[in-house]
Amino acid sequence: MTAQTGTDDAVYQMPPEEVVAIVDAPATPAVSLSPNREYMMLMHRAGLPGIIELAQPELRLAGIRINPRTNGPSRASGFTGLALVDMANGEEIAVSGLPDDASIGSVSWSPDGTRFAFTNTTLDAVELWMGSVASRSVSLVPDIQVNDTYFGSSLSWHPSSEILYVRAVPAGRGDAPEPELAPRGPVIQENIGRSAPARTYQDMLSNAHDEALFEYYFTAQIKEVQVTDFTRREVGEAGIIRSMSPAPGGAYLMVAFTDRPFSYTVPASRFPVRTEIWDTDGNVVETVAEIPLQNEIPIGFNATSVGPRSITWRNDAPATVVWVEAQDEGNPRVEADTRDLVFMQEVPFTGAPDVLARLEYRFSGIMWGHGELALIRERWFDNRNERLWRVAPDNIRGSQLLVWDRNYEDIYNDPGSPQMRVSDSGNMVLNTDDSGFGIFLTALGASDEGNRPFLDRLDLTSEQTERLWQSASPFYERVVTMLDNTGSQVITLRESQTVPANYFQRDLSADTEIALTQFEHPNPDLRDVRRELVTYERADGVPLSGTLLLPPGYDPETDGRLPLMVWAYPREFRSADAAGQRSDSPYRFVNIGYWGPQWLITQGYAVLDAATMPIVGEGDKEPNDTFIDQLIMNSEAAIDAVADMGIADPNRAAIGGHSYGAFMVAHILGNSDLFRAGIARSGAYNRSLTPFGFQREQRTLWDDTNLYITMSPFFNAHNIKHPILLIHGEADNNSGTFPLQSERLFQAIQGLGGTARLVMLPHESHGYRARESVMHMLWETHRWLDKFVKHADELTEAN
């Protein structure tokens, strides 16, 4: 291929019509269930936006991207319409009064399920709207501009359902700060002997003007809105409000502020935090914690901050604050018998807080039930273990009882996740049976035969488990939520190979059901696509699997062997047994999407999608110690499996992946001749640019320099002899996958005489959203594969 910096086709191109139809197929609506389980809300999705929408103004501040015109997130993907489904009979009810050209976000139900609120993003603001189930209509709340820049939702309901708290743009804040024509001095950062490692972050603050912009756009004022007449009042002081949360009893608000000093090396999530408890008039009752800038957190997946963290309300009590504190300096390399303490204290604070639990691993969540029951989960990355503890919050001197201690990579023996319900105050609590100690568990039900989701009841007193229901062929069905505390009334999501997922209200005891939705096949012309879950082994005996998709009507005896696309994403495991476990079902809906490789079946390819690429490190070995060797074994086994079925032509195979999958592609092409070409999207290829770790690697560049060189396809660019198509968003914000990564790999391959093509998509981030970008991505992929894979023999003869 001729070396060149531009091409004649550097305008947006369109793939074949049958691929365009896949992209433009109507998207399945999202759903949201009311807290009282009487209504389901259907939220209709928009199609892909045009590139003009992505080209709107954008500020990138402290790891967050915002639209300065709206004071909300940039590139927000809103819903276009809402409808209600009556759970009693499955009737769909239209909602009137919706805004024109709606871009709906942050849909939030009132705790009693009678009202709902949402935001609507216009060209220059984020509006607040309120809806009523009784009237089936919505109305604009006037004179409030929502500040939707920061973490989480900007809307919080009071437990009474009569008040909505809104994080709003302060009234009369003035114009945004302008940059000075000439700087006052240099930008200076300093470190004197302190260890402050950080992974690679994008979009950091870089100067005083960035700091001023961050403070201007992120400063918010809490406003209280009465839902009956939209009466409003300001509550408390304005500030950079990270979060706000009413106490379950309704008497207090927990408000977390971001304070100075800001940082140029870590994102806003690690800026100083001040957490306060207010009364409902905005007066400070307690200061829970003032956490300094977190720029010295050690490297490691169980590393955390020092001081109070995970500060929340106890969901089943009127006003009790719960938090966690590390006892090992937040450093997983420090030896410690107790790593985390879970504290609890009622407002107003008097005396010392109570210790609710002592954890040997790192705290990873708590589920509240009642005064005699809460469940606390702890996890540890190095051994992939998790424990679930049972505690009695109202009896802290009682025992901390072990519910389970297991390897969380072992999905075949996953007992499941406890089912939750919405309490009267609008908070999530455990759904327990009449005894108060029977909980309900749902899991995927992974097995050698594929996933068969189930619903179990676990008696925490007797430690006995009862299977209440399990999905059966020819369906793949899972419990979405429970409607009672016996396990008989549930809502499920059911699909088959030819029918997309739909919601059902089921009575398991009477074996009756009501269809709540009737979503149609998005691509009826592809209803007869053949889908098969295939299993095979790699050379060392580790079981592998993938989803094989074939064109409609394909017959290997009459149609011959097909070119093959293998699409994958490497994952690390600590044991071969866990790596070999299957995690799919033969009864899933055959959804032909455009983001992955499935659409290629319309172009005459066999597709092995989600081909497992386990990287195993057992004993003292880390997975990445033999990363490349295992990639090659996985790849050989994948090609052989489909070739041995008489379907794939092993001499016309391609490999593809996105992000870490793109990293995989470059490695495989540089270390084998298994594939004719590769598709690498938004990858990272030079690990010296991510020196403090990447993916699941905890060692730094200075711990093992040779590892980082070996794990960098950039340093092996001279061996990438097969054609590689590199696609990257020019505005990639993912940690480590800087656009520079693809640019430099392309330049290396070009300089060394290899075959590569680099496509940089304007305004796109780590995933591509504009319709023009997606269509062009598909056109590039189709053209590349046809040239270098499907017609590879013709190309060889021509040369």
C-alpha positions in Angstrom: 0.0 0.0 0.0 1.3 3.5 -0.8 2.3 5.6 2.1 0.2 8.7 2.3 -1.1 11.3 4.7 -4.6 11.7 3.1 -6.8 9.8 0.8 -9.4 10.7 -1.9 -12.1 9.0 0.2 -11.7 11.3 3.2 -15.4 12.1 3.4 -18.0 10.2 5.2 -18.9 7.0 3.4 -21.9 4.6 3.6 -21.8 0.8 3.9 -24.0 -1.5 1.9 -27.8 -0.9 2.2 -28.4 -4.0 4.3 -25.9 -2.8 6.8 -27.5 0.7 6.8 -30.8 -1.0 7.7 -29.3 -2.6 10.7 -27.9 0.8 12.0 -31.3 2.5 11.4 -33.5 -0.2 12.9 -35.7 1.1 15.8 -34.1 0.7 19.2 -35.9 -1.2 21.9 -37.3 1.2 24.6 -35.8 1.3 28.0 -38.1 0.6 31.0 -38.5 1.8 34.5 -40.8 0.3 37.1 -42.7 2.5 39.6 -41.8 1.9 43.2 -45.3 0.7 44.0 -45.0 -1.8 41.0 -48.3 -0.5 39.5 -46.8 1.0 36.3 -43.9 0.4 34.0 -42.6 3.4 32.1 -41.4 2.9 28.5 -38.7 5.3 27.5 -38.3 5.5 23.7 -34.7 5.9 22.5 -33.5 8.2 19.8 -31.6 7.0 16.7 -28.0 7.9 16.3 -27.4 11.7 16.4 -25.8 13.5 13.5 -22.2 14.7 13.6 -23.5 18.3 13.9 -24.7 17.3 17.4 -21.3 16.0 18.4 -19.7 19.2 17.1 -21.6 21.4 19.7 -19.4 23.3 22.2 -17.6 21.2 24.7 -15.5 21.9 27.8 -13.3 19.1 29.2 -12.7 19.8 32.9 -11.3 17.5 35.5 -12.2 14.4 33.7 -15.8 15.5 32.9 -17.1 16.7 29.6 -19.8 19.3 29.6 -21.8 21.5 27.1 -21.3 25.1 28.3 -24.5 26.2 26.5 -26.7 23.8 28.5 -24.7 23.5 31.7 -25.1 19.7 31.3 -23.2 16.8 29.9 -21.9 17.0 26.4 -23.2 14.5 23.9 -26.1 13.5 26.2 -28.2 10.7 24.7 -31.8 11.5 25.7 -35.1 9.7 25.3 -37.6 11.0 22.7 -40.8 10.0 24.4 -42.5 8.3 27.4 -45.4 6.0 27.8 -46.9 4.1 30.8 -47.9 0.4 30.9 -50.6 -0.6 33.4 -49.1 -3.6 35.2 -52.6 -5.0 36.0 -53.5 -5.7 32.3 -50.5 -4.7 30.2 -52.3 -1.7 28.6 -50.0 0.9 27.2 -51.0 4.5 28.1 -49.8 7.6 26.2 -48.3 10.5 28.2 -49.5 13.9 27.0 -47.7 17.3 27.2 -44.2 16.0 26.4 -41.8 18.7 25.0 -41.2 18.9 21.3 -38.0 17.4 20.0 -37.5 15.9 23.5 -34.2 14.9 24.9 -35.3 13.3 28.2 -32.9 12.2 30.9 -32.7 11.5 34.7 -36.2 10.0 34.9 -37.0 9.6 38.6 -40.1 8.2 40.3 -41.5 9.7 43.5 -41.3 7.2 46.4 -45.0 6.5 46.3 -45.1 6.0 42.6 -47.7 8.6 41.9 -45.4 11.1 40.2 -42.2 11.3 38.2 -39.7 13.9 37.3 -37.2 14.2 34.4 -34.9 16.6 32.7 -35.2 17.8 29.1 -32.1 19.2 27.4 -32.7 22.0 24.9 -30.2 23.9 22.8 -29.3 26.2 25.7 -30.6 24.7 29.0 -31.5 21.6 31.0 -35.1 21.9 32.0 -37.1 20.3 34.8 -40.4 18.6 34.0 -42.9 16.9 36.3 -45.4 14.2 35.5 -48.4 12.7 37.2 -49.6 9.1 36.8 -53.2 10.1 37.5 -53.4 12.7 34.8 -51.1 10.8 32.4 -49.5 14.2 31.6 -46.3 16.2 32.2 -45.6 19.9 32.7 -42.6 22.1 32.6 -41.4 23.5 36.0 -40.7 27.1 35.1 -37.7 29.3 36.0 -35.4 26.5 37.0 -32.3 25.6 35.0 -30.9 22.3 36.2 -27.1 22.1 36.8 -26.5 18.6 35.3 -22.7 18.7 35.1 -21.6 16.6 38.1 -21.9 13.0 39.2 -25.1 11.1 39.6 -28.6 12.5 39.3 -29.4 16.2 39.8 -32.9 15.2 41.2 -33.7 13.8 44.6 -37.1 13.1 46.1 -38.1 13.8 49.7 -39.5 10.6 51.3 -42.9 12.3 51.5 -43.1 12.4 47.7 -44.3 16.0 48.0 -40.9 17.7 47.5 -38.3 17.4 44.9 -34.7 18.6 45.5 -33.0 19.9 42.4 -29.3 20.8 41.8 -29.8 24.0 39.9 -27.7 26.7 38.3 -27.4 29.6 40.8 -29.6 32.6 39.9 -27.6 35.6 38.6 -24.3 33.9 38.5 -23.0 36.2 35.7 -21.0 35.4 32.6 -18.4 32.6 32.3 -14.8 33.7 33.1 -12.8 34.8 30.1 -9.2 33.7 29.5 -6.6 36.4 30.0 -4.9 37.6 26.9 -1.5 37.0 28.4 -0.7 34.6 31.2 0.4 35.9 34.6 3.1 33.3 34.7 4.0 29.6 34.0 1.9 26.6 35.0 3.8 24.9 37.9 3.4 21.6 39.6 5.6 20.4 42.4 6.3 17.2 44.3 8.9 16.9 47.0 9.6 13.3 48.1 5.9 12.1 48.3 4.7 9.1 46.4 1.7 10.2 44.2 1.2 7.6 41.5 -1.7 7.9 39.2 -3.0 6.0 36.2 -3.4 7.9 32.9 -6.4 10.2 33.0 -7.8 12.3 30.2 -9.2 15.9 30.3 -7.4 17.1 33.4 -7.4 20.8 34.5 -4.3 22.4 33.1 -4.2 26.1 34.2 -5.9 28.8 36.3 -8.5 29.5 33.7 -9.6 25.8 33.7 -9.9 26.0 37.4 -12.1 29.1 37.1 -14.3 27.4 34.5 -14.7 24.3 36.6 -15.8 26.4 39.6 -18.2 28.4 37.5 -20.0 25.6 35.7 -20.0 23.1 38.5 -21.2 25.4 41.3 -24.9 24.7 42.0 -27.7 25.7 44.4 -30.1 23.2 45.9 -33.7 24.2 45.2 -36.7 22.7 46.9 -39.8 22.3 44.6 -43.3 21.6 45.9 -44.8 19.2 43.4 -48.4 20.3 43.8 -47.9 24.0 42.8 -44.2 24.2 41.8 -43.4 26.6 44.7 -39.7 26.9 45.0 -37.1 28.0 47.6 -33.4 27.8 47.9 -31.9 25.5 50.5 -28.5 26.0 52.1 -25.4 27.5 50.5 -24.3 27.2 46.9 -21.2 25.3 46.1 -19.7 22.6 43.9 -22.3 20.0 45.0 -21.2 16.4 44.2 -24.3 14.8 45.6 -27.4 15.4 47.8 -29.5 12.8 49.5 -32.5 13.2 51.9 -32.5 11.1 55.0 -35.0 8.2 55.0 -36.9 9.9 57.8 -37.1 13.2 55.8 -35.6 15.5 58.5 -32.1 15.9 57.1 -30.2 16.3 53.8 -26.7 14.8 53.3 -24.7 17.1 51.0 -21.2 16.5 49.6 -19.2 19.5 48.3 -16.0 19.5 46.2 -13.5 22.0 47.7 -10.2 23.5 46.7 -7.3 22.8 46.1 -8.0 21.3 42.7 -5.5 19.1 40.9 -4.0 19.0 37.4 -3.1 15.2 37.6 -6.2 13.5 39.0 -10.0 13.9 38.1 -12.7 15.7 40.1 -13.7 12.4 41.8 -10.4 12.7 43.8 -10.7 16.4 44.6 -11.2 17.4 48.3 -14.7 16.5 49.6 -16.7 18.0 52.5 -19.7 16.0 53.6 -22.3 17.8 55.7 -25.7 17.0 57.3 -28.2 19.8 56.9 -31.7 20.3 58.3 -34.3 20.9 55.7 -33.7 24.7 56.0 -30.1 24.2 54.9 -28.5 24.7 58.3 -25.4 22.6 59.0 -26.2 20.1 61.8 -23.0 17.9 61.5 -19.9 17.8 59.4 -19.3 14.1 58.7 -15.9 14.4 57.0 -13.5 16.7 55.3 -11.3 14.6 53.0 -8.3 16.2 51.4 -7.1 15.9 47.8 -6.7 12.2 47.0 -3.6 12.3 44.9 -1.5 9.9 46.9 -3.7 6.7 46.7 -1.4 3.7 46.2 -1.4 1.8 43.0 -3.5 -1.4 43.1 -7.0 -2.6 42.6 -7.8 -2.7 46.3 -6.1 0.6 47.0 -8.3 3.3 48.5 -8.3 6.6 50.2 -7.5 7.3 53.9 -10.3 8.6 56.1 -14.1 8.2 55.8 -15.4 7.0 52.4 -18.6 5.5 51.0 -20.6 7.9 53.2 -24.3 7.1 53.0 -27.5 6.9 54.9 -28.7 3.7 56.6 -31.6 3.0 54.3 -33.9 1.4 56.9 -33.5 4.0 59.7 -34.7 7.6 59.9 -31.3 9.4 60.1 -28.2 7.2 60.6 -25.0 7.9 58.8 -22.8 5.0 57.7 -19.2 5.1 56.4 -16.1 3.1 55.9 -12.5 3.7 56.9 -9.4 1.8 55.8 -7.1 0.4 58.6 -4.2 -0.4 56.3 -3.4 3.2 55.0 -5.6 2.3 52.0 -2.6 0.3 50.7 -3.2 -3.4 49.7 0.5 -4.1 50.1 0.4 -3.4 53.8 -0.1 -6.4 55.9 -3.3 -6.1 58.1 -5.7 -8.4 59.8 -8.5 -5.8 59.5 -8.5 -3.7 56.3 -11.8 -1.8 56.7 -14.1 -0.8 59.5 -17.7 0.0 58.9 -19.0 2.8 61.2 -22.5 3.9 62.0 -23.8 6.9 63.9 -27.2 8.5 64.4 -27.8 12.2 63.7 -27.3 14.3 65.7 -23.9 12.9 66.5 -23.2 12.3 70.2 -20.3 10.3 71.6 -18.3 7.9 69.5 -19.6 6.1 66.4 -20.5 2.4 66.5 -18.4 -0.2 64.6 -20.9 -2.2 62.5 -18.4 -4.6 60.9 -14.7 -5.5 60.7 -13.5 -6.7 57.4 -10.3 -8.6 56.4 -10.9 -7.6 52.7 -12.0 -4.4 51.1 -15.6 -3.2 51.7 -17.6 -3.4 48.5 -21.2 -2.7 49.5 -24.0 -3.0 52.0 -27.6 -4.0 51.7 -30.1 -2.9 54.4 -33.0 -5.0 55.6 -34.2 -4.1 59.1 -32.9 -3.7 62.6 -31.8 -7.3 62.8 -30.5 -7.8 59.3 -28.0 -6.1 57.0 -25.7 -7.8 54.5 -22.1 -6.5 54.0 -19.9 -7.6 51.1 -16.1 -7.5 51.0 -13.8 -8.4 48.2 -10.1 -8.9 47.5 -8.7 -8.7 44.0 -5.5 -10.7 44.4 -7.2 -14.0 45.3 -10.5 -13.1 43.6 -12.4 -13.8 46.8 -15.6 -12.3 48.2 -17.4 -12.7 51.5 -20.9 -11.8 52.5 -21.6 -11.1 56.1 -24.8 -10.8 58.1 -25.0 -8.2 60.8 -27.7 -6.8 63.1 -27.6 -3.0 62.9 -29.7 -2.6 66.1 -27.6 -5.1 68.0 -24.0 -4.2 67.2 -22.7 -6.4 70.0 -24.1 -9.4 68.2 -22.1 -11.7 66.0 -20.9 -10.9 62.5 -22.1 -14.1 60.7 -20.6 -15.4 57.5 -23.2 -16.1 54.8 -20.6 -17.2 52.1 -16.9 -17.1 51.3 -16.3 -17.8 47.6 -14.2 -17.1 44.5 -16.1 -14.6 42.5 -14.6 -15.8 39.2 -16.4 -19.1 39.8 -19.6 -18.3 38.0 -20.9 -21.9 38.0 -21.3 -21.7 41.8 -22.5 -18.2 42.1 -25.3 -18.2 44.7 -26.8 -15.0 43.3 -27.5 -11.4 44.2 -30.1 -10.5 46.9 -33.4 -9.1 45.5 -34.2 -5.6 46.7 -37.4 -3.5 47.0 -38.2 0.1 47.3 -39.1 1.1 50.8 -41.8 3.7 51.7 -39.1 6.3 51.9 -37.9 5.5 48.4 -34.7 3.7 49.5 -33.6 0.3 48.4 -33.9 -2.4 51.1 -33.7 -6.2 51.1 -36.9 -8.0 50.0 -37.3 -10.5 52.9 -40.1 -13.0 53.5 -42.5 -12.9 56.5 -39.8 -14.3 58.8 -37.5 -11.4 58.1 -34.6 -13.7 57.5 -35.5 -15.3 54.2 -33.9 -13.5 51.3 -34.3 -14.1 47.5 -31.4 -14.6 45.2 -31.1 -14.3 41.4 -28.2 -15.3 39.2 -27.4 -16.2 35.6 -27.3 -19.9 36.5 -24.1 -20.4 34.5 -23.3 -24.1 33.7 -21.7 -26.3 31.0 -25.0 -26.2 29.2 -25.1 -22.4 29.2 -26.8 -19.8 31.4 -30.2 -20.7 33.0 -31.2 -17.9 35.3 -32.9 -18.8 38.5 -34.7 -17.5 41.6 -33.8 -19.0 45.0 -34.9 -18.4 48.5 -32.2 -18.6 51.2 -33.1 -19.0 54.8 -30.4 -17.1 56.7 -31.3 -18.9 59.9 -31.2 -22.5 58.8 -28.8 -21.7 55.9 -31.0 -23.8 53.6 -31.6 -22.8 50.0 -34.8 -23.5 48.0 -35.0 -23.3 44.2 -38.2 -21.4 43.3 -37.9 -21.1 39.6 -35.4 -21.6 36.7 -35.4 -20.6 33.1 -36.1 -23.5 30.7 -35.6 -24.0 26.9 -36.5 -22.7 24.4 -36.3 -19.4 26.3 -33.7 -17.4 28.0 -35.6 -15.7 30.9 -34.5 -13.9 34.0 -36.3 -12.3 37.0 -36.1 -8.5 36.8 -37.9 -7.8 40.1 -40.2 -9.4 42.6 -43.7 -8.1 43.3 -44.2 -9.8 46.6 -42.2 -11.4 49.5 -43.1 -15.0 48.7 -41.3 -15.4 45.4 -44.5 -16.2 43.4 -45.2 -12.8 41.8 -42.4 -11.6 39.6 -41.5 -9.6 36.5 -39.3 -11.4 34.0 -37.5 -10.5 30.8 -37.9 -13.4 28.3 -36.4 -13.9 24.8 -35.8 -16.7 22.4 -33.6 -17.0 19.3 -36.2 -15.5 17.1 -38.2 -13.2 19.5 -36.6 -10.2 21.2 -36.7 -9.7 24.9 -40.1 -8.7 26.4 -41.4 -8.1 29.9 -43.9 -10.4 31.5 -45.7 -10.3 34.8 -45.8 -13.9 36.1 -47.5 -15.8 38.9 -45.1 -18.7 39.4 -47.4 -20.5 41.7 -50.3 -20.5 39.3 -48.2 -20.6 36.2 -50.0 -17.6 34.6 -48.6 -14.5 32.9 -49.4 -11.1 31.4 -47.3 -9.7 28.6 -46.3 -6.2 29.5 -44.5 -5.4 26.2 -44.6 -6.7 22.7 -41.3 -5.5 21.1 -40.9 -6.6 17.6 -37.9 -8.0 15.8 -35.8 -5.0 14.8 -34.6 -6.7 11.6 -37.3 -9.2 10.4 -35.2 -10.0 7.2 -32.6 -11.5 9.5 -34.9 -13.6 11.5 -33.4 -16.8 10.0 -29.8 -16.1 10.9 -28.2 -19.2 12.3 -26.8 -18.8 15.8 -24.9 -21.5 17.7 -23.0 -21.5 20.9 -19.8 -23.5 20.1 -17.3 -24.9 22.6 -13.8 -26.1 22.0 -10.4 -26.3 23.7 -7.1 -24.7 23.4 -3.8 -26.6 23.3 -3.3 -26.7 27.1 -6.8 -28.0 27.7 -8.5 -24.8 28.8 -12.2 -24.9 27.5 -13.2 -22.0 25.3 -16.4 -20.9 23.7 -17.9 -18.4 21.3 -21.1 -17.5 19.5 -21.1 -18.6 15.9 -23.3 -16.6 13.5 -23.9 -17.6 9.9 -25.8 -15.9 7.0 -29.4 -16.9 6.5 -29.8 -20.0 4.4 -26.1 -20.9 4.5 -25.4 -24.5 3.7 -21.7 -25.5 3.9 -22.1 -28.4 1.5 -23.5 -26.2 -1.3 -22.0 -22.8 -0.4 -18.5 -23.9 0.6 -16.3 -22.4 3.3 -16.7 -18.8 4.3 -14.2 -16.1 5.4 -14.2 -15.8 9.1 -14.2 -12.9 11.5 -13.2 -13.6 15.1 -14.1 -10.8 17.5 -12.8 -11.0 21.1 -11.8 -9.2 24.3 -9.1 -10.7 26.5 -10.0 -11.3 30.2 -7.7 -12.3 33.1 -8.3 -15.2 35.4 -6.5 -16.7 38.4 -7.4 -20.2 37.6 -7.9 -22.3 34.4 -11.1 -23.8 35.9 -12.7 -20.3 36.1 -11.4 -19.3 32.7 -13.1 -22.3 31.1 -16.6 -21.6 32.4 -19.2 -20.7 29.9 -21.2 -17.5 30.2 -23.8 -17.4 27.5 -27.0 -19.2 26.5 -28.0 -21.0 23.3 -31.5 -19.4 23.6 -30.6 -15.7 23.5 -32.2 -13.6 20.9 -30.1 -13.4 17.7 -29.7 -9.7 17.6 -27.7 -8.5 14.6 -26.0 -5.3 15.8 -23.7 -2.9 14.2 -21.3 -2.2 17.0 -19.7 -5.6 17.1 -19.1 -7.9 14.2 -22.6 -9.5 13.8 -23.5 -7.3 10.7 -20.8 -9.1 8.7 -23.1 -12.1 8.2 -25.0 -9.9 5.7 -21.7 -9.6 3.7 -21.0 -13.4 3.4 -18.8 -13.9 6.5 -19.0 -16.4 9.3 -18.7 -14.6 12.6 -17.3 -16.0 15.8 -18.5 -13.4 18.3 -17.4 -13.1 21.9 -14.7 -15.7 21.3 -13.3 -16.3 24.8 -9.7 -15.1 25.2 -8.8 -16.0 28.7 -5.4 -15.1 30.1 -4.7 -17.3 33.1 -2.2 -16.7 35.9 -2.1 -19.5 38.5 -0.1 -19.8 41.6 2.8 -17.3 41.6 2.3 -16.4 38.0 0.5 -13.3 36.9 -1.8 -13.6 33.8 0.3 -11.1 31.8 3.5 -13.2 32.3 2.4 -15.3 29.3 -0.1 -13.0 27.7 1.0 -13.3 24.1 1.5 -17.1 24.2 -2.1 -17.5 25.5 -3.5 -15.2 22.9 -2.0 -17.3 20.2 -3.3 -20.5 21.7 -6.8 -19.0 22.0 -6.7 -17.8 18.4 -5.5 -21.1 16.9 -8.3 -22.9 18.8 -10.9 -20.5 17.6 -10.0 -20.8 13.9 -9.6 -24.6 14.1 -13.0 -25.0 15.8 -15.0 -23.3 13.0 -12.8 -24.8 10.3 -13.3 -28.3 11.7 -17.1 -27.7 11.4 -16.6 -27.3 7.7 -17.6 -23.7 7.8 -14.6 -21.4 7.9 -11.8 -21.1 5.5 -8.8 -21.1 7.8 -6.7 -19.2 5.2 -9.2 -16.3 5.2 -9.7 -15.3 8.8 -9.6 -11.9 10.4 -9.3 -10.8 14.0 -11.1 -7.8 15.5 -11.7 -6.0 18.7 -12.4 -2.7 20.5 -10.3 -1.0 23.2 -8.4 -3.9 25.0 -9.6 -6.0 22.1 -7.8 -3.7 19.7 -4.6 -4.1 21.8 -5.1 -7.9 21.4 -5.4 -7.5 17.6 -2.1 -5.8 17.3 -0.4 -8.4 19.4 -1.8 -11.3 17.5 -0.9 -9.8 14.1 2.6 -9.1 15.3 3.3 -12.5 16.7 1.5 -14.9 14.4 0.4 -15.6 10.8 -3.0 -16.9 11.8 -5.0 -14.0 10.4 -5.0 -12.3 7.1 -5.9 -8.9 8.6 -7.2 -7.2 11.7 -9.6 -4.4 12.8 -8.3 -2.5 15.8 -10.6 0.2 17.3 -9.7 2.7 20.0 -6.8 0.7 21.4 -3.6 1.4 23.4 -0.4 0.0 21.9 2.5 1.5 23.9 2.5 0.6 27.6 5.2 3.1 28.5 2.4 5.7 28.1 0.4 3.9 30.9 3.3 3.4 33.3 1.4 3.0 36.5 -0.6 0.0 35.3 -3.2 -0.9 32.7 -6.3 -3.1 32.5 -5.8 -5.6 35.4 -2.0 -5.2 35.6 -1.0 -3.8 39.0 2.8 -3.8 38.4 4.3 -0.5 37.3 6.8 0.1 34.4 9.5 0.4 37.0 8.5 -2.9 38.7 9.0 -4.8 35.5 10.2 -2.8 32.5 10.6 -5.9 30.3 7.0 -6.8 30.9 5.9 -3.3 29.7 8.0 -3.6 26.5 6.7 -7.1 25.8 3.2 -6.0 26.4 3.6 -3.1 23.9 2.7 -4.0 20.2 4.4 -0.7 19.4 7.8 -2.2 20.2 6.9 -5.1 17.9 5.6 -3.0 15.0 8.3 -4.4 12.7 6.6 -7.8 12.9 3.1 -6.6 12.1 3.2 -7.9 8.6 -0.5 -8.4 8.0 -2.8 -5.5 7.2 -4.3 -3.7 10.2 -7.1 -1.1 10.1 -6.8 1.3 13.0 -9.9 3.4 13.9 -9.9 5.9 16.8 -12.0 8.7 18.0 -10.2 12.0 17.9 -11.7 13.0 21.3 -11.2 9.6 23.1 -11.6 10.2 26.9 -10.9 6.7 28.1 -8.0 6.3 30.5 -4.9 5.1 28.6 -6.4 5.0 25.0 -5.2 8.4 23.9 -5.7 9.0 20.2 -1.9 9.3 20.1 -1.7 5.6 20.7 -3.2 4.8 17.2 -1.3 7.6 15.5 2.1 6.4 16.7 1.5 2.8 15.9 0.4 3.7 12.4 3.5 5.9 12.0 5.7 3.0 13.2 4.1 0.5 10.8 4.3 3.0 7.9 7.9 3.8 8.6 8.8 0.0 8.7 7.0 -0.7 5.4 3.9 -2.5 6.8 0.3 -2.3 5.7 -1.9 -0.1 7.8 -4.7 2.4 7.5 -5.5 5.0 10.2 -9.0 6.5 10.5 -9.5 9.3 13.0 -13.1 10.1 13.6 -13.8 13.8 14.4 -15.5 14.6 17.7 -15.8 11.0 18.7 -14.9 9.6 22.1 -14.0 6.0 23.1 -17.3 4.8 21.6 -18.6 6.3 18.4 -22.0 7.9 18.4 -22.6 10.1 15.3 -24.5 8.3 12.5 -21.9 9.5 10.0 -19.1 8.1 12.1 -20.7 4.7 12.6 -21.6 4.4 8.9 -18.1 5.3 8.0 -16.6 2.8 10.5 -18.7 0.1 8.9 -17.7 1.1 5.4 -14.0 1.1 6.3 -14.3 -2.3 8.0 -16.2 -3.9 5.1 -13.8 -2.6 2.5 -10.7 -3.6 4.4 -12.0 -7.1 5.1 -13.2 -7.7 1.5 -9.9 -6.6 0.1 -7.5 -8.4 2.5 -9.6 -11.3 3.7 -12.5 -12.3 1.5 -10.6 -11.7 -1.7 -7.2 -12.4 -0.2 -6.3 -15.0 -2.8 -7.2 -12.7 -5.7 -5.0 -10.0 -4.1 -2.1 -12.4 -3.8 -2.4 -13.5 -7.4 -2.5 -9.9 -8.6 0.7 -9.1 -6.7 
